[in-house]
């Protein structure tokens, strides 16, 4: 009886794995040719402090090459549900894949950044980053 059960389980596993091999990817999976970007975010001063800070992003494509033709936007807000107003801005193209803007932080703590990259003939790309702001 135990041997029959084990045989049934192995057959079921074999059938399921055969069915999965040709299965389509879920609808939410990104397309294989969707762009990916590496974004290195730094601040000046570093660490960032309450008040004015320069935000600098070094943007590279999925091959590590600088992205020089993008529109880069930021939306920043406090982490943890604290509402001190979102900060929105468009980063200036500084050349060589670097984009920068100035933001004024109203409070110390962890801030969430949503970076949006738009390029000609490419889908829009979003990435979430975190920045710690000191008092």
PyMOL commands that set and color helices and strands:
alter all, ss='L'
color gray80, all
select helices_A, chain A and resi 2-21
alter helices_A, ss='H'
color red, helices_A
select strands_A, chain A and resi 37-44+48-49+51-61+70-78+87-95+98-105+109-119+125-134
alter strands_A, ss='S'
color yellow, strands_A
deselect
rebuild
show_as cartoon
